[in-house]
Structure formats: C-alpha cells, structure tokens
Amino acid sequence: MGIQNKSPNVTQNVANTDDKNLMNIAQYLKDGQVGHKKSIPPLEQWHPKHCGAMNLKVKANGEWWHEGQLIKRQALIDLFSTVLWKENDQFYLKTPVEQIEISVEDEPLFVNQVEQVEISGQKYLQLTTTTQDVIIVDSEHPIFMREYANELRPYIHVRFGINAVIQRAAFFHLIEMGEMIENDQNDTILLLQSGDFRLQLKG
C-alpha cells in the first residue's frame, strides 16, 4: 500500500516542478519585456546550467502542449519562443540561470504570412511566424526543402540553428510570388528573388 500511495505523490511533485519552471520562465520574460515589440535576448551570451527536461512538446502541426494539455494562450507561446535554443540537435528554453530541455517533433516555429516589402528600392520577401518573428529572406535566412514524415516541407532559417516550417497556405502565396520552371530532368523548380538573393527550390 505504501508504494501505491507514494507513486501519485511523486508524479504530482514532478508536475508541480514543471509548472513552477514554466511560470518562472514566463514571469522572467514578462519582467524583461519592453513595449510590444518582439525582442530576442542575447541567448548566445548566456551559459546557464542544464536543469533537466520539462514535459513541454511542440508538435509538427504547430501546437504547444504542456503536461498533456494544449497551451491555448498565444501570448505565452510568443514569450517562450523568444528563449528557444538549439544545441546538439536538442531544443531548450534558455534563460541566464537555467537551460531546460523540451521536446520538438520537427521545428518549433511556423510561418503563416508571406509578403513582399521594399527596402532601399529593392523588393524582398518577408516571412512572419505565428509567434511574430519577422524574417527577411537572404543568404543568412534562406528557404529550403526538407523531408519530414515522408513529406517534403519548406523551411526558412530563423536564428541559433532553429528553422521555421512554412505552412501550406503561406507557401502557396510564396509560389505566386516566384516563377515555376522545368529543368532538363523534368524537375519542377521554384525560382524566388529577394533583393539580390536568388533561390531555386526543387519540389
């Protein structure tokens, strides 16, 4: 009977620790936020200790789950996205004092808006994520194709080795901004131009 009584308490303690960690990170981020403009902290300058793993998962469809519960507060997801860190192919939430491992099925960021913007007389492709990251397509932030779960998906590099999945509707919009051609091998190629940067994506 003692073992049966102990097990739920241990599980509850782990859950409480996860909740406390999550809320501590959220509070830290809120305290440090200035205005409404999204800013990314200097994560590369922080060297905190690793504090184990948290039961937080970012699914391939863009949903964030904590302790088996869907996180519905977009403002909370937006906050956590600012401290996403990738190291040795593993994802973390990183603050100056702790680095906590989380689970990510594919990539933790998702592009849902694509537009053309004019900068110094040149037209650039600008992509925006569901967490309000704004990315200008260039050599440091290229779009590329990669296979996930037997499906070829489009991505863009964002920061710290982290990429964003370009969601289907946004990618169709991107196709409309480019030019489709066929090469000598009858492969369909999407040509995209962003400033002086040219991209060729093979589907």
C-alpha positions in Angstrom: 0.0 0.0 0.0 2.9 2.4 0.8 4.2 2.1 -2.8 0.8 2.7 -4.2 0.4 5.9 -2.1 3.9 7.1 -2.9 3.7 6.9 -6.7 0.9 9.6 -7.3 2.7 12.0 -5.0 6.0 11.6 -6.9 4.1 12.2 -10.2 2.4 15.3 -8.7 5.7 16.7 -7.4 7.2 16.4 -10.9 4.2 18.1 -12.4 4.4 20.9 -9.8 8.1 21.4 -10.6 7.3 21.6 -14.3 4.5 24.1 -13.7 6.8 26.2 -11.4 9.6 26.2 -14.0 7.3 27.2 -16.8 5.7 30.0 -14.8 9.2 31.2 -13.6 10.3 31.5 -17.2 7.1 33.3 -18.2 7.5 35.8 -15.3 11.1 36.4 -16.1 10.3 37.1 -19.8 7.4 39.4 -18.9 9.5 41.4 -16.5 12.2 41.9 -19.1 9.8 42.8 -21.9 9.9 46.4 -23.2 6.8 47.6 -25.0 5.1 45.4 -27.6 8.0 44.9 -30.0 9.3 41.4 -30.0 12.9 41.2 -29.0 15.2 38.2 -28.8 17.5 38.1 -25.7 21.3 37.5 -26.3 21.0 33.8 -25.7 24.4 33.1 -27.2 25.9 35.1 -24.3 24.2 33.1 -21.6 25.8 29.9 -20.2 23.4 28.6 -17.6 23.4 25.1 -16.1 21.3 22.4 -17.6 18.2 21.8 -15.4 16.9 18.6 -16.8 13.8 18.2 -19.0 10.3 19.6 -18.9 7.2 17.9 -20.2 6.7 20.5 -22.9 6.2 19.4 -26.6 5.9 21.4 -29.8 4.1 19.2 -32.3 4.7 19.1 -36.0 1.4 20.8 -36.6 2.4 23.9 -34.5 0.6 23.1 -31.3 2.4 23.5 -28.0 1.5 21.0 -25.2 2.5 21.1 -21.5 1.8 18.2 -19.2 -0.6 16.7 -21.8 -2.6 19.9 -22.0 -2.8 22.1 -25.1 -1.4 25.6 -24.4 -4.1 28.0 -25.8 -2.6 31.3 -24.6 -0.8 32.6 -27.7 0.9 35.3 -25.6 2.6 32.6 -23.5 3.8 30.7 -26.6 5.1 34.0 -28.0 7.1 34.6 -24.8 8.6 31.1 -24.8 9.5 31.3 -28.5 12.0 34.2 -27.6 14.1 31.9 -25.5 14.2 28.8 -27.8 17.7 27.4 -28.1 19.1 24.5 -30.1 22.3 22.6 -29.1 23.5 19.3 -30.4 20.2 18.8 -32.2 18.2 19.2 -28.9 15.8 22.0 -28.1 15.7 24.0 -24.9 14.1 27.0 -23.2 17.1 29.1 -22.1 17.4 31.9 -19.5 20.5 33.4 -17.8 20.1 30.9 -14.9 18.7 27.7 -16.4 18.5 25.7 -19.6 15.6 23.2 -19.7 15.2 20.5 -22.4 11.9 20.4 -24.3 10.6 18.1 -27.0 10.1 19.3 -30.6 8.7 17.0 -33.2 10.0 18.9 -36.2 10.7 22.6 -35.8 9.3 25.0 -33.1 8.5 28.0 -35.3 5.8 28.3 -38.1 5.5 30.8 -40.9 1.9 31.8 -41.6 2.4 35.1 -43.5 4.4 35.9 -46.7 4.7 39.3 -48.3 6.9 41.5 -50.5 8.5 44.6 -48.9 10.6 47.3 -50.5 13.9 48.2 -48.9 16.1 50.9 -50.4 14.3 50.5 -53.8 14.7 46.7 -53.9 11.9 44.1 -53.3 12.5 41.5 -50.6 10.5 38.5 -49.4 9.4 38.9 -45.8 8.1 36.0 -43.8 6.3 36.3 -40.4 5.8 33.4 -38.0 2.8 32.7 -35.7 5.0 33.9 -32.9 5.7 37.3 -34.6 9.2 36.7 -35.8 9.8 38.7 -38.9 12.4 37.3 -41.3 13.8 38.8 -44.5 14.9 36.1 -46.9 18.6 36.5 -47.6 21.8 34.3 -47.7 21.7 34.0 -43.9 18.0 33.2 -43.8 17.4 31.0 -46.9 14.3 29.0 -47.7 15.0 25.3 -48.2 13.1 22.0 -48.7 13.5 19.0 -46.3 11.6 15.8 -45.8 9.6 15.2 -42.6 7.4 12.1 -42.1 7.7 11.2 -45.8 6.6 14.6 -46.9 8.7 17.4 -48.4 8.2 20.5 -46.4 9.5 24.1 -46.9 11.5 25.8 -44.2 13.4 29.1 -43.5 16.3 29.5 -41.2 15.5 31.9 -38.4 18.2 32.0 -35.7 20.5 29.9 -33.5 20.2 26.9 -35.8 16.4 27.0 -35.5 14.2 26.9 -38.5 10.5 27.7 -39.1 8.2 25.5 -41.1 6.4 27.4 -43.9 2.8 26.5 -43.6 0.9 25.3 -46.6 -1.2 28.5 -47.3 1.9 30.7 -46.9 3.9 28.5 -49.2 1.2 28.8 -51.9 1.5 32.5 -51.6 5.2 32.3 -51.9 4.8 30.2 -55.1 2.6 33.0 -56.5 5.5 35.5 -56.0 8.0 33.3 -57.7 8.4 31.6 -61.1 7.9 27.9 -61.8 10.1 26.3 -64.5 11.2 22.8 -65.5 14.8 21.8 -65.8 16.4 19.3 -68.2 15.4 16.4 -65.9 11.8 17.5 -65.9 12.0 18.5 -62.3 9.8 21.4 -61.3 11.9 24.3 -59.9 10.5 27.3 -58.0 12.6 30.5 -58.6 12.5 33.1 -55.9 14.1 36.5 -55.7 14.7 38.5 -52.5 16.8 41.6 -53.0 20.0 40.3 -54.8 19.5 36.8 -53.3 18.2 34.2 -55.7 16.7 30.8 -54.6 15.9 27.7 -56.5 13.7 25.2 -54.8 13.1 21.7 -56.3 9.7 20.2 -55.4 
